[in-house]
Amino acid sequence: MPIREINLLRDRNVAALTFSQAISQLGDRINNMAILGLLGIHAAGSSEYGFLAFWTVIPVAIFGPIAGAIADRFNRKHLMILADVMRGLIVLSLPFLFKMSKEMLVVYASVFAVFTFTVLFNSAKNGVVVHVAGSRDRIAVINGLMSFWGRIATGLGILFGGIISDQNLWRGRGFEGWEVGLVVDAVTFFASAFLILFIAASGEYIKPDNRDAKIDYWSALKSAAAFIKRRKILLHSLTAAALISLVGGATYILGIVKLQKIGQTTTGQLGVAGGIYGLGLFIGSYLAGRILPGREYKFLWRSIIVLALSLFGMALTVNLWLLLPIAAVGGVATSIGFIALDSIFQKYSSAEYIGRVVILKDVVNALTFTSTVLVLGKWNDILASRIGFESALNYNLIGVGLLVLLFLLVRRFVNG
């Protein structure tokens, strides 16, 4: 890591926030592997995995605006600590609750509760990022730094989470591997909360003086929408968020299947491409802090262009080795795009509204991604029945890419 980033970590606030996030993300991945281990042993069928995914997404839609309002009314540092402690207690209690009930409903309820507090944590974190940055020009640098260490933690979490949660490693010792994974996950949440204690707590971005923020779903959405409407850069960036999620949904529902067709396997080549994509995300996190400050908006739209072009690449290539560099470039563009997006919303939101405004962006991301996966998946099946499955995949990938590029062209024409 360059000297510039190392020097940033000498700031106690920056170091505490960065490493609390890294430890938390390490725990998130260990948690994922532990829950998958639990399902692998106790799930009745593959539908259980679908239910699991559902309960990780739904908290954003049903609790997000309320969490944003809470973050705009109460001490954000305290909310982050509370969220981490509650997540730690929930995952720590899951092994005991599941053993007593033997019901998968307990698992889903725990996952839902954890992700609900994650939404609250993220809502509060945005204001803390602005506080820690000190200057709005440093927001993108801090986000890039956190993302950089977060990517490292994600990779280590997947690796060690898989090892720790392995059933064979703990066979004959009176407990199952996933239980160990959840205990380790709980420790990471508590460690993250401890580090947040060291962030100096002062200023409006830590302690918002906003008693008018109604903790009500529709009021939170309306106030966030009204604020965004008054600031065109946020309104345009909200559109960009939807476009990124549209491309992401198309890649998920079409690109992964295309990769499987090329590799003629379900996991082997998919794992290689996922690793290359992850490398791209890591590189993008490294670059973001160096190229984004002062140019977040410009690189946000450039990243969308690259992502749209990557859909053409996925559609036209018939060789796995040609697809790997596309995955790497897509990872770089995705990382830069999301860091730019977060930085813009943090940079141009006031201390009184940042929780609700940023969570509205997250709701748009979640709804766009989910609806794209559902609608495009169904449409691809309909088209495949007429022109063949592989042709349908390619045409739909090209279609989504053209739709995004056409939107960008019209936008450029309208804006002059």
TORLO-832614 format. One record per residue (C-alpha): residue in three letters; x, y, z; residue number from 1. Coordinates in Angstrom, 2 decimals, padded with zeros to 5 digits, always signed. Example, Ala and Ser with C-alpha at 12.3 -4.5 7.8 and 13.67 -1.06 7.14 Angstrom:
BEGIN
+------+---------+---------+---------+-----+
| rest |       X |       Y |       Z |  nr |
+------+---------+---------+---------+-----+
|  ALA | +012.30 | -004.50 | +007.80 |   1 |
|  SER | +013.67 | -001.06 | +007.14 |   2 |
+------+---------+---------+---------+-----+
//
This chain:
BEGIN
+------+---------+---------+---------+-----+
| rest |       X |       Y |       Z |  nr |
+------+---------+---------+---------+-----+
|  MET | +000.00 | +000.00 | +000.00 |   1 |
|  PRO | +001.39 | +003.47 | -000.91 |   2 |
|  ILE | +002.76 | +005.83 | +001.74 |   3 |
|  ARG | -000.26 | +008.13 | +001.24 |   4 |
|  GLU | -002.72 | +005.51 | +002.48 |   5 |
|  ILE | -000.43 | +004.38 | +005.32 |   6 |
|  ASN | -000.19 | +007.99 | +006.53 |   7 |
|  LEU | -003.98 | +008.22 | +006.60 |   8 |
|  LEU | -004.10 | +005.32 | +009.04 |   9 |
|  ARG | -002.08 | +007.37 | +011.53 |  10 |
|  ASP | -005.27 | +009.33 | +012.12 |  11 |
|  ARG | -007.00 | +007.55 | +015.04 |  12 |
|  ASN | -010.47 | +008.15 | +013.63 |  13 |
|  VAL | -009.56 | +006.84 | +010.18 |  14 |
|  ALA | -007.80 | +003.77 | +011.57 |  15 |
|  ALA | -010.64 | +002.93 | +013.99 |  16 |
|  LEU | -013.33 | +003.20 | +011.30 |  17 |
|  THR | -011.30 | +001.42 | +008.62 |  18 |
|  PHE | -010.32 | -001.58 | +010.72 |  19 |
|  SER | -013.69 | -001.85 | +012.46 |  20 |
|  GLN | -015.21 | -002.15 | +008.99 |  21 |
|  ALA | -012.61 | -004.68 | +007.88 |  22 |
|  ILE | -013.16 | -006.84 | +010.96 |  23 |
|  SER | -016.93 | -006.57 | +010.53 |  24 |
|  GLN | -016.68 | -007.67 | +006.87 |  25 |
|  LEU | -014.39 | -010.51 | +007.88 |  26 |
|  GLY | -017.14 | -011.62 | +010.25 |  27 |
|  ASP | -019.83 | -011.21 | +007.59 |  28 |
|  ARG | -018.08 | -013.69 | +005.31 |  29 |
|  ILE | -017.42 | -016.12 | +008.14 |  30 |
|  ASN | -021.13 | -015.82 | +008.96 |  31 |
|  ASN | -022.05 | -016.57 | +005.35 |  32 |
|  MET | -019.92 | -019.71 | +005.31 |  33 |
|  ALA | -021.26 | -020.82 | +008.71 |  34 |
|  ILE | -024.90 | -020.42 | +007.62 |  35 |
|  LEU | -024.17 | -022.31 | +004.40 |  36 |
|  GLY | -022.60 | -025.03 | +006.54 |  37 |
|  LEU | -025.72 | -025.16 | +008.68 |  38 |
|  LEU | -027.92 | -025.47 | +005.60 |  39 |
|  GLY | -025.66 | -028.13 | +004.14 |  40 |
|  ILE | -026.29 | -030.32 | +007.19 |  41 |
|  HIS | -029.86 | -029.48 | +008.15 |  42 |
|  ALA | -031.65 | -028.03 | +005.08 |  43 |
|  ALA | -034.51 | -030.12 | +003.70 |  44 |
|  GLY | -033.88 | -029.07 | +000.11 |  45 |
|  SER | -032.44 | -026.45 | -002.25 |  46 |
|  SER | -035.40 | -024.11 | -001.69 |  47 |
|  GLU | -033.95 | -023.34 | +001.74 |  48 |
|  TYR | -031.08 | -021.49 | +000.04 |  49 |
|  GLY | -033.57 | -019.31 | -001.83 |  50 |
|  PHE | -035.35 | -018.46 | +001.40 |  51 |
|  LEU | -032.01 | -017.51 | +002.92 |  52 |
|  ALA | -031.27 | -015.05 | +000.10 |  53 |
|  PHE | -034.74 | -013.56 | +000.47 |  54 |
|  TRP | -034.29 | -012.78 | +004.17 |  55 |
|  THR | -030.97 | -011.02 | +003.50 |  56 |
|  VAL | -032.50 | -008.60 | +000.98 |  57 |
|  ILE | -035.90 | -007.81 | +002.46 |  58 |
|  PRO | -034.64 | -005.77 | +005.49 |  59 |
|  VAL | -033.38 | -003.02 | +003.14 |  60 |
|  ALA | -036.81 | -002.59 | +001.58 |  61 |
|  ILE | -038.97 | -002.77 | +004.72 |  62 |
|  PHE | -036.66 | -001.24 | +007.33 |  63 |
|  GLY | -034.27 | +000.94 | +005.33 |  64 |
|  PRO | -036.19 | +004.25 | +005.44 |  65 |
|  ILE | -036.91 | +003.86 | +009.17 |  66 |
|  ALA | -033.23 | +003.12 | +009.83 |  67 |
|  GLY | -032.30 | +006.23 | +007.87 |  68 |
|  ALA | -034.63 | +008.37 | +009.99 |  69 |
|  ILE | -033.21 | +006.88 | +013.20 |  70 |
|  ALA | -029.68 | +007.66 | +012.00 |  71 |
|  ASP | -030.72 | +011.27 | +011.33 |  72 |
|  ARG | -032.08 | +011.70 | +014.84 |  73 |
|  PHE | -029.72 | +009.92 | +017.23 |  74 |
|  ASN | -025.97 | +009.72 | +017.89 |  75 |
|  ARG | -024.60 | +007.82 | +014.89 |  76 |
|  LYS | -021.54 | +006.48 | +016.67 |  77 |
|  HIS | -023.73 | +005.00 | +019.39 |  78 |
|  LEU | -026.04 | +003.47 | +016.77 |  79 |
|  MET | -023.09 | +001.75 | +015.06 |  80 |
|  ILE | -021.92 | +000.30 | +018.37 |  81 |
|  LEU | -025.47 | -000.82 | +019.24 |  82 |
|  ALA | -025.89 | -002.48 | +015.83 |  83 |
|  ASP | -022.59 | -004.35 | +016.13 |  84 |
|  VAL | -023.33 | -005.55 | +019.67 |  85 |
|  MET | -026.83 | -006.70 | +018.70 |  86 |
|  ARG | -025.51 | -008.54 | +015.63 |  87 |
|  GLY | -022.94 | -010.26 | +017.82 |  88 |
|  LEU | -025.56 | -011.34 | +020.36 |  89 |
|  ILE | -027.91 | -012.63 | +017.64 |  90 |
|  VAL | -025.35 | -014.84 | +015.91 |  91 |
|  LEU | -024.01 | -016.01 | +019.28 |  92 |
|  SER | -027.49 | -017.14 | +020.31 |  93 |
|  LEU | -028.38 | -018.88 | +017.05 |  94 |
|  PRO | -026.66 | -022.24 | +017.83 |  95 |
|  PHE | -028.55 | -022.52 | +021.11 |  96 |
|  LEU | -031.90 | -021.49 | +019.63 |  97 |
|  PHE | -031.56 | -023.83 | +016.65 |  98 |
|  LYS | -030.58 | -026.79 | +018.81 |  99 |
|  MET | -033.63 | -026.23 | +021.01 | 100 |
|  SER | -036.14 | -025.76 | +018.19 | 101 |
|  LYS | -034.65 | -027.70 | +015.24 | 102 |
|  GLU | -036.61 | -025.25 | +013.04 | 103 |
|  MET | -035.16 | -023.48 | +010.00 | 104 |
|  LEU | -037.51 | -020.61 | +010.80 | 105 |
|  VAL | -035.14 | -019.73 | +013.66 | 106 |
|  VAL | -032.28 | -019.43 | +011.15 | 107 |
|  TYR | -034.28 | -017.16 | +008.84 | 108 |
|  ALA | -035.43 | -015.00 | +011.76 | 109 |
|  SER | -031.82 | -014.62 | +012.94 | 110 |
|  VAL | -030.59 | -013.76 | +009.44 | 111 |
|  PHE | -033.39 | -011.20 | +009.08 | 112 |
|  ALA | -032.53 | -009.65 | +012.46 | 113 |
|  VAL | -028.80 | -009.49 | +011.67 | 114 |
|  PHE | -029.39 | -007.80 | +008.32 | 115 |
|  THR | -031.91 | -005.42 | +009.88 | 116 |
|  PHE | -029.24 | -004.19 | +012.29 | 117 |
|  THR | -026.81 | -004.12 | +009.35 | 118 |
|  VAL | -029.12 | -001.65 | +007.62 | 119 |
|  LEU | -029.12 | +000.50 | +010.76 | 120 |
|  PHE | -025.32 | +000.24 | +010.98 | 121 |
|  ASN | -024.85 | +001.32 | +007.36 | 122 |
|  SER | -027.32 | +004.20 | +007.74 | 123 |
|  ALA | -025.38 | +005.57 | +010.70 | 124 |
|  LYS | -021.99 | +004.87 | +009.12 | 125 |
|  ASN | -022.45 | +007.36 | +006.28 | 126 |
|  GLY | -022.45 | +010.34 | +008.60 | 127 |
|  VAL | -019.49 | +008.94 | +010.52 | 128 |
|  VAL | -017.52 | +008.61 | +007.25 | 129 |
|  VAL | -018.05 | +012.33 | +006.55 | 130 |
|  HIS | -017.02 | +013.17 | +010.13 | 131 |
|  VAL | -013.89 | +011.04 | +009.94 | 132 |
|  ALA | -012.92 | +012.40 | +006.51 | 133 |
|  GLY | -012.76 | +015.90 | +007.99 | 134 |
|  SER | -012.94 | +017.40 | +004.51 | 135 |
|  ARG | -015.42 | +016.58 | +001.75 | 136 |
|  ASP | -012.49 | +016.21 | -000.64 | 137 |
|  ARG | -011.23 | +013.26 | +001.45 | 138 |
|  ILE | -014.52 | +011.31 | +001.47 | 139 |
|  ALA | -013.67 | +009.30 | -001.66 | 140 |
|  VAL | -010.18 | +008.61 | -000.29 | 141 |
|  ILE | -011.61 | +007.26 | +002.98 | 142 |
|  ASN | -014.19 | +005.16 | +001.12 | 143 |
|  GLY | -011.47 | +003.75 | -001.13 | 144 |
|  LEU | -009.31 | +002.96 | +001.89 | 145 |
|  MET | -012.14 | +001.16 | +003.68 | 146 |
|  SER | -013.03 | -000.73 | +000.53 | 147 |
|  PHE | -009.39 | -001.76 | +000.01 | 148 |
|  TRP | -009.08 | -003.31 | +003.46 | 149 |
|  GLY | -012.63 | -004.62 | +003.22 | 150 |
|  ARG | -011.77 | -006.60 | +000.08 | 151 |
|  ILE | -008.82 | -008.18 | +001.88 | 152 |
|  ALA | -011.06 | -009.04 | +004.82 | 153 |
|  THR | -013.70 | -010.49 | +002.49 | 154 |
|  GLY | -011.23 | -012.86 | +000.87 | 155 |
|  LEU | -009.81 | -013.96 | +004.22 | 156 |
|  GLY | -013.31 | -014.36 | +005.64 | 157 |
|  ILE | -014.38 | -016.68 | +002.84 | 158 |
|  LEU | -011.16 | -018.69 | +003.16 | 159 |
|  PHE | -011.09 | -019.03 | +006.94 | 160 |
|  GLY | -014.86 | -019.18 | +007.23 | 161 |
|  GLY | -014.87 | -022.23 | +005.01 | 162 |
|  ILE | -012.12 | -023.87 | +007.08 | 163 |
|  ILE | -013.56 | -022.97 | +010.49 | 164 |
|  SER | -017.08 | -024.06 | +009.57 | 165 |
|  ASP | -015.98 | -027.36 | +008.02 | 166 |
|  GLN | -017.95 | -030.16 | +009.65 | 167 |
|  ASN | -015.12 | -032.69 | +009.36 | 168 |
|  LEU | -012.71 | -030.47 | +011.31 | 169 |
|  TRP | -014.86 | -030.67 | +014.45 | 170 |
|  ARG | -016.29 | -034.15 | +014.06 | 171 |
|  GLY | -016.55 | -036.06 | +017.34 | 172 |
|  ARG | -016.08 | -032.97 | +019.55 | 173 |
|  GLY | -019.72 | -032.46 | +020.48 | 174 |
|  PHE | -020.53 | -029.54 | +018.20 | 175 |
|  GLU | -020.76 | -028.75 | +014.50 | 176 |
|  GLY | -018.49 | -026.60 | +012.37 | 177 |
|  TRP | -021.09 | -023.93 | +011.65 | 178 |
|  GLU | -021.47 | -023.33 | +015.39 | 179 |
|  VAL | -017.78 | -022.49 | +015.68 | 180 |
|  GLY | -018.09 | -020.17 | +012.69 | 181 |
|  LEU | -020.93 | -018.25 | +014.30 | 182 |
|  VAL | -019.04 | -017.87 | +017.59 | 183 |
|  VAL | -016.04 | -016.44 | +015.71 | 184 |
|  ASP | -018.42 | -014.16 | +013.79 | 185 |
|  ALA | -019.86 | -012.85 | +017.08 | 186 |
|  VAL | -016.34 | -012.05 | +018.31 | 187 |
|  THR | -015.67 | -009.97 | +015.17 | 188 |
|  PHE | -018.83 | -007.93 | +015.75 | 189 |
|  PHE | -017.84 | -007.24 | +019.35 | 190 |
|  ALA | -014.31 | -006.30 | +018.21 | 191 |
|  SER | -015.74 | -003.92 | +015.62 | 192 |
|  ALA | -017.90 | -002.24 | +018.27 | 193 |
|  PHE | -014.85 | -001.87 | +020.53 | 194 |
|  LEU | -012.84 | -000.14 | +017.79 | 195 |
|  ILE | -015.68 | +002.30 | +017.05 | 196 |
|  LEU | -015.41 | +003.47 | +020.67 | 197 |
|  PHE | -012.10 | +005.13 | +019.72 | 198 |
|  ILE | -013.67 | +007.42 | +017.12 | 199 |
|  ALA | -013.75 | +010.96 | +018.51 | 200 |
|  ALA | -017.44 | +011.85 | +018.85 | 201 |
|  SER | -018.19 | +015.47 | +018.09 | 202 |
|  GLY | -019.85 | +017.53 | +015.37 | 203 |
|  GLU | -023.19 | +017.43 | +013.59 | 204 |
|  TYR | -022.36 | +014.36 | +011.50 | 205 |
|  ILE | -021.91 | +012.33 | +014.69 | 206 |
|  LYS | -024.63 | +013.96 | +016.79 | 207 |
|  PRO | -027.35 | +015.24 | +014.45 | 208 |
|  ASP | -029.64 | +017.83 | +016.01 | 209 |
|  ASN | -032.70 | +016.87 | +014.00 | 210 |
|  ARG | -035.74 | +016.22 | +016.15 | 211 |
|  ASP | -037.95 | +016.78 | +013.11 | 212 |
|  ALA | -036.84 | +013.50 | +011.54 | 213 |
|  LYS | -039.98 | +011.39 | +011.88 | 214 |
|  ILE | -039.31 | +007.71 | +012.47 | 215 |
|  ASP | -041.96 | +006.74 | +009.97 | 216 |
|  TYR | -041.52 | +004.76 | +006.73 | 217 |
|  TRP | -043.34 | +007.04 | +004.29 | 218 |
|  SER | -042.27 | +010.28 | +005.94 | 219 |
|  ALA | -038.64 | +009.17 | +005.70 | 220 |
|  LEU | -039.00 | +008.32 | +002.01 | 221 |
|  LYS | -040.80 | +011.57 | +001.19 | 222 |
|  SER | -038.30 | +013.77 | +003.02 | 223 |
|  ALA | -035.35 | +011.97 | +001.36 | 224 |
|  ALA | -036.96 | +012.28 | -002.09 | 225 |
|  ALA | -037.66 | +015.98 | -001.53 | 226 |
|  PHE | -034.05 | +016.60 | -000.51 | 227 |
|  ILE | -032.68 | +014.71 | -003.53 | 228 |
|  LYS | -035.02 | +016.60 | -005.86 | 229 |
|  ARG | -033.49 | +019.89 | -004.68 | 230 |
|  ARG | -029.96 | +018.71 | -005.52 | 231 |
|  LYS | -029.65 | +017.66 | -009.13 | 232 |
|  ILE | -026.33 | +015.89 | -008.68 | 233 |
|  LEU | -028.01 | +013.53 | -006.21 | 234 |
|  LEU | -031.04 | +013.05 | -008.48 | 235 |
|  HIS | -028.80 | +012.16 | -011.43 | 236 |
|  SER | -026.65 | +009.92 | -009.24 | 237 |
|  LEU | -029.77 | +008.08 | -008.06 | 238 |
|  THR | -030.45 | +007.30 | -011.72 | 239 |
|  ALA | -026.86 | +006.08 | -012.02 | 240 |
|  ALA | -027.43 | +003.80 | -009.03 | 241 |
|  ALA | -030.40 | +002.21 | -010.81 | 242 |
|  LEU | -028.34 | +001.70 | -013.98 | 243 |
|  ILE | -025.49 | +000.00 | -012.10 | 244 |
|  SER | -027.98 | -002.32 | -010.40 | 245 |
|  LEU | -029.66 | -003.03 | -013.75 | 246 |
|  VAL | -026.32 | -004.14 | -015.22 | 247 |
|  GLY | -025.55 | -006.08 | -012.04 | 248 |
|  GLY | -028.89 | -007.90 | -012.19 | 249 |
|  ALA | -028.39 | -008.76 | -015.86 | 250 |
|  THR | -024.89 | -010.05 | -015.16 | 251 |
|  TYR | -026.16 | -012.18 | -012.28 | 252 |
|  ILE | -029.11 | -013.78 | -014.04 | 253 |
|  LEU | -027.62 | -014.00 | -017.55 | 254 |
|  GLY | -023.84 | -013.69 | -017.32 | 255 |
|  ILE | -023.34 | -016.46 | -014.77 | 256 |
|  VAL | -025.43 | -018.86 | -016.85 | 257 |
|  LYS | -023.48 | -017.86 | -019.97 | 258 |
|  LEU | -020.24 | -018.62 | -018.15 | 259 |
|  GLN | -021.55 | -022.04 | -017.19 | 260 |
|  LYS | -022.43 | -022.71 | -020.82 | 261 |
|  ILE | -018.95 | -021.72 | -021.99 | 262 |
|  GLY | -017.20 | -023.76 | -019.31 | 263 |
|  GLN | -019.75 | -026.58 | -019.49 | 264 |
|  THR | -019.60 | -026.85 | -015.71 | 265 |
|  THR | -021.48 | -025.49 | -012.74 | 266 |
|  THR | -018.72 | -024.41 | -010.36 | 267 |
|  GLY | -015.17 | -024.90 | -011.67 | 268 |
|  GLN | -014.82 | -022.10 | -014.21 | 269 |
|  LEU | -017.37 | -020.08 | -012.29 | 270 |
|  GLY | -015.00 | -020.05 | -009.32 | 271 |
|  VAL | -012.10 | -018.92 | -011.51 | 272 |
|  ALA | -014.15 | -016.09 | -013.04 | 273 |
|  GLY | -015.41 | -015.10 | -009.60 | 274 |
|  GLY | -011.84 | -014.91 | -008.35 | 275 |
|  ILE | -010.81 | -012.74 | -011.32 | 276 |
|  TYR | -013.83 | -010.51 | -010.75 | 277 |
|  GLY | -012.87 | -010.23 | -007.08 | 278 |
|  LEU | -009.35 | -009.23 | -008.12 | 279 |
|  GLY | -010.89 | -006.50 | -010.26 | 280 |
|  LEU | -012.91 | -005.28 | -007.26 | 281 |
|  PHE | -009.71 | -005.17 | -005.21 | 282 |
|  ILE | -007.83 | -003.19 | -007.87 | 283 |
|  GLY | -010.77 | -000.82 | -008.24 | 284 |
|  SER | -010.77 | -000.19 | -004.48 | 285 |
|  TYR | -007.06 | +000.64 | -004.66 | 286 |
|  LEU | -007.52 | +003.02 | -007.60 | 287 |
|  ALA | -010.63 | +004.75 | -006.27 | 288 |
|  GLY | -008.90 | +006.74 | -003.56 | 289 |
|  ARG | -006.35 | +008.00 | -006.06 | 290 |
|  ILE | -008.54 | +008.97 | -009.02 | 291 |
|  LEU | -011.92 | +009.87 | -007.53 | 292 |
|  PRO | -011.37 | +012.90 | -005.25 | 293 |
|  GLY | -012.97 | +015.86 | -007.03 | 294 |
|  ARG | -013.98 | +013.67 | -010.00 | 295 |
|  GLU | -016.48 | +011.26 | -008.44 | 296 |
|  TYR | -019.35 | +012.26 | -010.73 | 297 |
|  LYS | -017.32 | +011.94 | -013.92 | 298 |
|  PHE | -015.98 | +008.47 | -013.05 | 299 |
|  LEU | -019.42 | +007.31 | -011.91 | 300 |
|  TRP | -020.78 | +007.66 | -015.44 | 301 |
|  ARG | -017.59 | +006.33 | -017.02 | 302 |
|  SER | -017.89 | +003.19 | -014.93 | 303 |
|  ILE | -021.45 | +002.68 | -016.18 | 304 |
|  ILE | -020.25 | +002.89 | -019.78 | 305 |
|  VAL | -017.60 | +000.25 | -019.08 | 306 |
|  LEU | -020.17 | -002.01 | -017.37 | 307 |
|  ALA | -022.57 | -001.68 | -020.31 | 308 |
|  LEU | -019.78 | -002.58 | -022.75 | 309 |
|  SER | -018.90 | -005.59 | -020.59 | 310 |
|  LEU | -022.37 | -007.00 | -021.32 | 311 |
|  PHE | -021.52 | -006.94 | -025.04 | 312 |
|  GLY | -018.27 | -008.71 | -024.24 | 313 |
|  MET | -020.12 | -011.44 | -022.33 | 314 |
|  ALA | -022.60 | -011.89 | -025.17 | 315 |
|  LEU | -020.06 | -012.05 | -028.00 | 316 |
|  THR | -017.34 | -014.21 | -026.49 | 317 |
|  VAL | -017.45 | -017.99 | -026.73 | 318 |
|  ASN | -014.16 | -018.61 | -024.94 | 319 |
|  LEU | -013.62 | -018.71 | -021.19 | 320 |
|  TRP | -010.17 | -017.15 | -021.41 | 321 |
|  LEU | -011.59 | -014.15 | -023.29 | 322 |
|  LEU | -014.27 | -013.79 | -020.63 | 323 |
|  LEU | -011.80 | -013.59 | -017.74 | 324 |
|  PRO | -010.36 | -010.15 | -018.65 | 325 |
|  ILE | -013.93 | -008.92 | -019.11 | 326 |
|  ALA | -014.68 | -010.11 | -015.57 | 327 |
|  ALA | -011.60 | -008.28 | -014.27 | 328 |
|  VAL | -012.49 | -005.01 | -016.03 | 329 |
|  GLY | -016.07 | -005.36 | -014.82 | 330 |
|  GLY | -014.84 | -005.78 | -011.26 | 331 |
|  VAL | -012.71 | -002.61 | -011.49 | 332 |
|  ALA | -015.60 | -000.61 | -012.95 | 333 |
|  THR | -018.08 | -001.93 | -010.36 | 334 |
|  SER | -015.79 | -001.07 | -007.46 | 335 |
|  ILE | -015.04 | +002.44 | -008.72 | 336 |
|  GLY | -018.71 | +003.01 | -009.58 | 337 |
|  PHE | -020.03 | +002.06 | -006.15 | 338 |
|  ILE | -017.32 | +003.96 | -004.27 | 339 |
|  ALA | -018.00 | +007.05 | -006.41 | 340 |
|  LEU | -021.73 | +006.65 | -005.79 | 341 |
|  ASP | -021.34 | +006.37 | -002.01 | 342 |
|  SER | -018.94 | +009.31 | -001.96 | 343 |
|  ILE | -021.31 | +011.56 | -003.93 | 344 |
|  PHE | -024.25 | +010.84 | -001.65 | 345 |
|  GLN | -022.12 | +011.40 | +001.46 | 346 |
|  LYS | -020.51 | +014.52 | +000.02 | 347 |
|  TYR | -023.68 | +016.32 | -001.06 | 348 |
|  SER | -026.07 | +015.27 | +001.72 | 349 |
|  SER | -026.49 | +017.49 | +004.76 | 350 |
|  ALA | -025.92 | +016.18 | +008.27 | 351 |
|  GLU | -029.67 | +016.31 | +008.95 | 352 |
|  TYR | -030.65 | +014.17 | +005.97 | 353 |
|  ILE | -027.70 | +011.92 | +005.14 | 354 |
|  GLY | -029.17 | +008.80 | +006.78 | 355 |
|  ARG | -032.46 | +008.95 | +004.88 | 356 |
|  VAL | -030.95 | +010.14 | +001.60 | 357 |
|  VAL | -028.30 | +007.41 | +001.39 | 358 |
|  ILE | -030.73 | +004.68 | +002.41 | 359 |
|  LEU | -033.08 | +005.76 | -000.41 | 360 |
|  LYS | -030.20 | +005.06 | -002.78 | 361 |
|  ASP | -029.78 | +001.62 | -001.21 | 362 |
|  VAL | -033.51 | +000.91 | -001.57 | 363 |
|  VAL | -033.34 | +001.86 | -005.27 | 364 |
|  ASN | -030.33 | -000.44 | -005.69 | 365 |
|  ALA | -032.06 | -003.37 | -003.99 | 366 |
|  LEU | -035.38 | -002.99 | -005.83 | 367 |
|  THR | -033.74 | -002.49 | -009.22 | 368 |
|  PHE | -031.46 | -005.50 | -008.82 | 369 |
|  THR | -034.24 | -007.77 | -007.55 | 370 |
|  SER | -036.78 | -006.74 | -010.20 | 371 |
|  THR | -034.16 | -007.10 | -012.95 | 372 |
|  VAL | -033.32 | -010.64 | -011.84 | 373 |
|  LEU | -036.99 | -011.66 | -011.63 | 374 |
|  VAL | -038.24 | -010.01 | -014.84 | 375 |
|  LEU | -035.21 | -010.73 | -016.99 | 376 |
|  GLY | -035.04 | -014.33 | -015.81 | 377 |
|  LYS | -038.67 | -014.91 | -016.77 | 378 |
|  TRP | -038.30 | -013.09 | -020.09 | 379 |
|  ASN | -035.16 | -015.08 | -020.96 | 380 |
|  ASP | -037.09 | -018.34 | -020.44 | 381 |
|  ILE | -039.88 | -017.12 | -022.72 | 382 |
|  LEU | -037.44 | -016.02 | -025.43 | 383 |
|  ALA | -035.40 | -019.23 | -025.09 | 384 |
|  SER | -038.48 | -021.32 | -025.91 | 385 |
|  ARG | -038.56 | -019.59 | -029.31 | 386 |
|  ILE | -034.96 | -019.02 | -030.36 | 387 |
|  GLY | -032.93 | -021.32 | -028.08 | 388 |
|  PHE | -031.42 | -020.83 | -024.66 | 389 |
|  GLU | -027.94 | -019.64 | -025.63 | 390 |
|  SER | -029.24 | -017.22 | -028.27 | 391 |
|  ALA | -031.69 | -015.79 | -025.76 | 392 |
|  LEU | -028.87 | -015.20 | -023.26 | 393 |
|  ASN | -026.79 | -013.38 | -025.86 | 394 |
|  TYR | -029.64 | -011.26 | -027.21 | 395 |
|  ASN | -030.73 | -010.22 | -023.74 | 396 |
|  LEU | -027.19 | -009.30 | -022.67 | 397 |
|  ILE | -026.85 | -007.16 | -025.80 | 398 |
|  GLY | -030.31 | -005.71 | -025.26 | 399 |
|  VAL | -029.59 | -004.54 | -021.73 | 400 |
|  GLY | -026.23 | -003.11 | -022.83 | 401 |
|  LEU | -027.91 | -001.20 | -025.68 | 402 |
|  LEU | -030.63 | +000.07 | -023.34 | 403 |
|  VAL | -028.06 | +001.49 | -020.92 | 404 |
|  LEU | -025.95 | +003.07 | -023.67 | 405 |
|  LEU | -029.07 | +004.54 | -025.31 | 406 |
|  PHE | -030.09 | +006.08 | -021.99 | 407 |
|  LEU | -026.62 | +007.58 | -021.56 | 408 |
|  LEU | -026.74 | +008.98 | -025.12 | 409 |
|  VAL | -030.15 | +010.59 | -024.56 | 410 |
|  ARG | -028.99 | +011.95 | -021.23 | 411 |
|  ARG | -025.94 | +013.53 | -022.83 | 412 |
|  PHE | -028.08 | +015.05 | -025.58 | 413 |
|  VAL | -030.62 | +016.48 | -023.13 | 414 |
|  ASN | -027.95 | +017.91 | -020.85 | 415 |
|  GLY | -026.10 | +019.40 | -023.80 | 416 |
+------+---------+---------+---------+-----+
//
